[in-house]
Structures are given as C-alpha cells and as structure tokens.
Amino acid sequence: AVVDAILAKKNLGTNRDLAPVTVALGPGFRAGVDVDAVVETKRGHNLGRVLWTGSAAANTGIPGMIGGFGKERVIHCPAKGILRNVKHITDTVSRGEIIAVVETENGTVPVKATLDGILRGLIRDGYPVNAGFKMADIDPRADEYNNCFTISDKARCIAGGVLEAVLQRKGELGL
C-alpha cells in the first residue's frame, strides 16, 4: 500500500499505479481516479471518513482555532533553502523570538515565533523547504505541554480512516 500523507493540499504525483492499494489524505486527490481512496482531513463530522469516489473538502487555508488563535499559530517558511532549527518541539517561545533559520543561496533568513506559546510542531533540522511551506505550529495554551508527546484527536481519526481504506481495499483484492 502507498499512503500519500504529505499533506501538501495537492497531488504531487501520487497515482494508482504505485501500489495495489493507494490512499491519499485531504484535498487535491480524486478517489477512484488518482488514488483508490481519499481520507477527509477537514475537522467536522466527516473527519477521517473514507471516500471511494470524489474528493475531500477543499482547503480553506484557515487552521482550526486553538486558544483564540488560528492563522497566527501556524508558521510558513519565508524562503527556499535548508531549515536549521534554533528551538525544539516543547520549547516555550515568545512572539518575535527566532525559532529557526533558513539557509538560502544568499545567506540566512530568520523564522520568528508569531505568538507566545509552546512549539508543538517543527519541520526537522536540515530539511529542504520552499517559501510558503508550513513548517511550525505554536500552541498558545501553556498547560498543554503533554500534547507535544501524544497523537491528536484529528490524527487519530485520519489514521483510522487510512486503516479502514487499506484493509477494505486489500480485502476486495484478496490480498
């Protein structure tokens, strides 16, 4: 099975010829055309639902609200290059503090925290990134430190959908 979990919000080349079972997460894929199944990633009643035809809900570009913050808690890469982390997941950060730098052909570009909170997500050090790439997530809730070590409700729903799709498709194929 191949599971496209890149979460790029678009198909970067995944197709049904890659494996007997192909599953993709979120928008940008057509179930039954590009892949065998698409798993819905948008929060709400359909989160984790397996689609055998059609597409997931379109990308709104608006992250879910946490502690009164939406867009500002998600940090996008300011330039193309290699990411070098200054901070680490679980670090408490302050708005304006440098959490990483991007090494570009023309020098380094700082990446700053957009609000006060706990660094809950961060692309790994040394990873090549493009401008606009989602690279970090800050949780404004100081009492949610342990969430850095557990799987979120959203991720569990999506994982359940992937498992359902793979097992059902394998059963249909007699694998």
C-alpha positions as CSV (number, residue, x, y, z in Angstrom):
1,A,0.0,0.0,0.0
2,V,1.0,3.6,-0.6
3,V,-0.4,6.3,1.6
4,D,0.2,9.9,0.5
5,A,0.4,11.7,3.8
6,I,2.4,14.7,2.5
7,L,-0.5,17.0,3.3
8,A,0.6,19.4,0.6
9,K,-3.1,20.1,-0.2
10,K,-2.4,19.0,-3.8
11,N,-1.3,15.9,-5.7
12,L,2.4,15.9,-6.3
13,G,2.4,12.8,-8.4
14,T,0.7,10.0,-6.5
15,N,-1.2,7.6,-8.7
16,R,-2.9,4.2,-8.6
17,D,0.0,2.6,-10.4
18,L,2.3,2.9,-7.4
19,A,0.8,0.0,-5.4
20,P,-2.2,-2.4,-5.3
21,V,-3.7,0.0,-2.7
22,T,-3.3,3.8,-2.8
23,V,-4.7,6.1,-0.2
24,A,-4.3,9.9,0.0
25,L,-5.1,12.4,2.7
26,G,-7.1,15.6,2.2
27,P,-7.7,17.8,-0.8
28,G,-6.1,17.6,-4.2
29,F,-6.9,13.9,-4.9
30,R,-9.8,12.2,-6.7
31,A,-10.8,8.8,-5.2
32,G,-11.2,6.2,-7.9
33,V,-9.2,8.3,-10.4
34,D,-5.8,9.4,-8.9
35,V,-5.9,7.0,-5.9
36,D,-8.2,4.2,-4.6
37,A,-9.4,6.2,-1.6
38,V,-9.2,9.7,-0.1
39,V,-9.4,10.3,3.6
40,E,-11.1,13.5,4.7
41,T,-8.8,15.7,6.8
42,K,-11.0,18.7,7.5
43,R,-12.3,18.9,11.0
44,G,-16.0,18.3,11.5
45,H,-18.5,15.4,11.1
46,N,-16.6,13.9,8.1
47,L,-13.1,14.0,9.6
48,G,-11.5,10.6,8.9
49,R,-14.2,9.5,6.5
50,V,-13.1,7.3,3.6
51,L,-14.1,8.5,0.2
52,W,-14.2,5.9,-2.6
53,T,-15.3,8.5,-5.2
54,G,-14.8,12.2,-5.4
55,S,-12.6,14.5,-3.4
56,A,-12.0,15.7,0.1
57,A,-13.3,19.1,1.1
58,A,-11.4,22.0,-0.4
59,N,-8.6,23.6,1.5
60,T,-9.8,26.7,3.3
61,G,-6.3,27.8,4.3
62,I,-7.6,28.6,7.7
63,P,-6.3,26.4,10.6
64,G,-8.6,25.4,13.4
65,M,-8.8,27.8,16.4
66,I,-6.8,27.0,19.5
67,G,-6.8,29.3,22.5
68,G,-8.3,32.0,20.3
69,F,-5.7,31.8,17.6
70,G,-6.0,30.4,14.1
71,K,-3.7,31.5,11.3
72,E,-1.1,33.1,13.5
73,R,-0.3,29.8,15.3
74,V,0.9,28.2,12.0
75,I,4.3,29.4,10.7
76,H,5.1,29.3,7.0
77,C,8.7,29.3,5.6
78,P,9.8,32.7,4.5
79,A,12.3,31.5,1.9
80,K,13.6,28.5,-0.1
81,G,16.6,26.7,1.4
82,I,17.6,24.3,4.2
83,L,15.9,24.7,7.6
84,R,18.1,24.9,10.6
85,N,16.3,24.8,13.9
86,V,17.2,27.1,16.8
87,K,14.3,25.9,19.0
88,H,12.9,22.4,19.5
89,I,9.4,21.0,19.9
90,T,8.3,21.5,23.6
91,D,10.2,24.8,23.9
92,T,8.3,27.8,25.2
93,V,8.7,30.6,22.8
94,S,7.8,34.3,22.7
95,R,6.4,36.3,19.9
96,G,9.2,37.6,17.7
97,E,11.8,35.1,19.0
98,I,13.8,33.3,16.4
99,I,12.8,29.6,16.3
100,A,14.8,28.6,13.1
101,V,16.7,30.0,10.2
102,V,16.6,29.1,6.5
103,E,19.9,28.8,4.8
104,T,19.5,30.2,1.3
105,E,21.9,30.9,-1.6
106,N,22.1,34.5,-0.4
107,G,22.5,33.9,3.4
108,T,20.2,33.1,6.3
109,V,16.6,34.2,6.8
110,P,15.2,34.1,10.3
111,V,11.9,32.4,11.2
112,K,10.2,34.0,14.1
113,A,7.5,32.9,16.5
114,T,4.2,34.5,15.7
115,L,2.8,34.3,19.2
116,D,3.7,33.2,22.8
117,G,3.3,29.5,23.5
118,I,4.7,26.0,23.2
119,L,6.4,24.9,20.0
120,R,4.2,22.0,19.2
121,G,5.4,21.2,15.6
122,L,8.5,21.9,13.7
123,I,10.0,20.5,10.5
124,R,13.2,18.6,11.2
125,D,16.5,20.2,11.1
126,G,18.3,20.0,7.8
127,Y,15.1,19.6,5.8
128,P,14.9,21.4,2.4
129,V,12.0,23.8,2.4
130,N,10.2,26.1,-0.1
131,A,8.8,29.6,0.5
132,G,5.3,29.3,1.9
133,F,5.9,25.7,3.2
134,K,4.1,25.1,6.5
135,M,6.9,24.5,8.9
136,A,5.9,25.1,12.5
137,D,2.9,25.2,14.9
138,I,2.7,27.1,18.2
139,D,0.1,26.1,20.8
140,P,-0.8,29.2,22.9
141,R,-2.1,27.1,25.8
142,A,0.8,26.8,28.3
143,D,-0.9,24.0,30.1
144,E,-1.0,21.7,27.0
145,Y,2.7,20.7,27.2
146,N,1.9,17.0,27.2
147,N,0.2,17.3,23.8
148,C,3.7,17.5,22.3
149,F,4.1,13.8,23.2
150,T,0.7,12.4,22.1
151,I,-1.3,11.9,19.0
152,S,-4.1,14.4,18.5
153,D,-7.7,13.6,18.1
154,K,-7.5,14.7,14.5
155,A,-4.5,12.5,13.7
156,R,-6.3,9.5,15.3
157,C,-9.4,10.0,13.1
158,I,-7.3,10.3,10.0
159,A,-5.2,7.2,10.9
160,G,-8.4,5.2,11.5
161,G,-9.6,6.2,8.0
162,V,-6.4,5.1,6.4
163,L,-6.5,1.8,8.2
164,E,-10.1,1.3,7.1
165,A,-9.3,2.1,3.5
166,V,-6.2,-0.1,3.3
167,L,-8.0,-3.1,4.9
168,Q,-11.1,-2.8,2.8
169,R,-9.2,-2.4,-0.4
170,K,-6.9,-5.3,0.4
171,G,-10.0,-7.5,1.2
172,E,-11.5,-6.6,-2.2
173,L,-8.3,-7.6,-4.0
174,G,-7.9,-10.8,-1.9
175,L,-4.6,-9.7,-0.6
